[in-house]
Amino acid sequence: MPKMKTHKGAAARYRVSGAGKLLRMKRHSSHLRRKKPRSVSRTYSDTVAADPGARKRVAKLLPGLKT
């Protein structure tokens, strides 16, 4: 049986918090960022909780992630 491989795109997008929540970055984090004020572009760097339906799908893509 071969090893389970990590989906690198999902590994870059998702992580698990200390409380066990699945976190992701906000969308469109770099789109036209130079033209926006700093206060707006700072909000793009926030992490938000991913929807609960994504937990099962992400667990298949990231077998080493403790979800």
WOHUUR-V484325 format. One record per residue. N is the residue number from 0. RES is the residue in one letter. SS is DSSP state (2 for helix, 1 for strand, 0 for the rest). PSI is psi in radians with two decimals (* if undefined). D_FIRST is the distance of its C-alpha to the first C-alpha in Angstrom with 2 decimals. Layout:
BEGIN
n = [N;N]
res = [RES;RES]
ss = [SS;SS]
psi = [PSI;PSI]
d_first = [D_FIRST;D_FIRST]
END
This chain:
BEGIN
n = [0;1;2;3;4;5;6;7;8;9;10;11;12;13;14;15;16;17;18;19;20;21;22;23;24;25;26;27;28;29;30;31;32;33;34;35;36;37;38;39;40;41;42;43;44;45;46;47;48;49;50;51;52;53;54;55;56;57;58;59;60;61;62;63;64;65;66]
res = [M;P;K;M;K;T;H;K;G;A;A;A;R;Y;R;V;S;G;A;G;K;L;L;R;M;K;R;H;S;S;H;L;R;R;K;K;P;R;S;V;S;R;T;Y;S;D;T;V;A;A;D;P;G;A;R;K;R;V;A;K;L;L;P;G;L;K;T]
ss = [0;0;0;0;0;0;0;2;2;2;2;2;2;1;1;1;0;0;0;0;0;1;1;1;1;0;0;0;0;0;0;0;0;0;0;0;0;2;2;2;2;2;2;0;0;0;1;1;1;0;0;0;0;2;2;2;2;2;2;2;2;0;0;0;0;0;0]
psi = [2.15;2.86;2.65;2.31;2.52;2.37;1.92;-0.54;-0.71;-0.59;-0.54;-0.39;-0.47;2.62;2.91;2.33;3.06;-0.50;-0.07;0.11;2.57;2.14;2.65;2.86;2.81;2.76;2.84;0.84;-0.40;0.16;2.00;0.75;-0.48;-0.54;-0.16;2.68;2.78;-0.61;-0.56;-0.77;-0.41;-0.54;-0.33;-0.34;0.06;2.69;2.52;2.78;2.35;2.73;2.56;-0.44;-0.34;-0.24;-0.76;-0.70;-0.73;-0.58;-0.54;-0.63;-0.53;1.49;-0.43;-0.16;2.29;1.54;*]
d_first = [0.00;3.84;6.69;9.07;12.11;15.62;18.10;20.90;23.66;23.02;22.71;26.15;27.68;26.65;26.90;27.50;30.96;31.88;32.76;29.35;30.60;28.64;30.84;31.26;33.97;36.80;36.72;38.61;38.81;40.16;41.91;45.55;45.57;48.44;50.93;50.28;52.10;50.39;50.58;48.57;45.96;45.46;44.33;41.40;39.73;39.38;36.19;36.16;34.02;31.56;32.08;30.40;28.75;26.68;24.95;22.34;21.71;21.55;19.16;16.57;17.40;17.50;14.81;16.59;19.97;21.58;23.13]
END
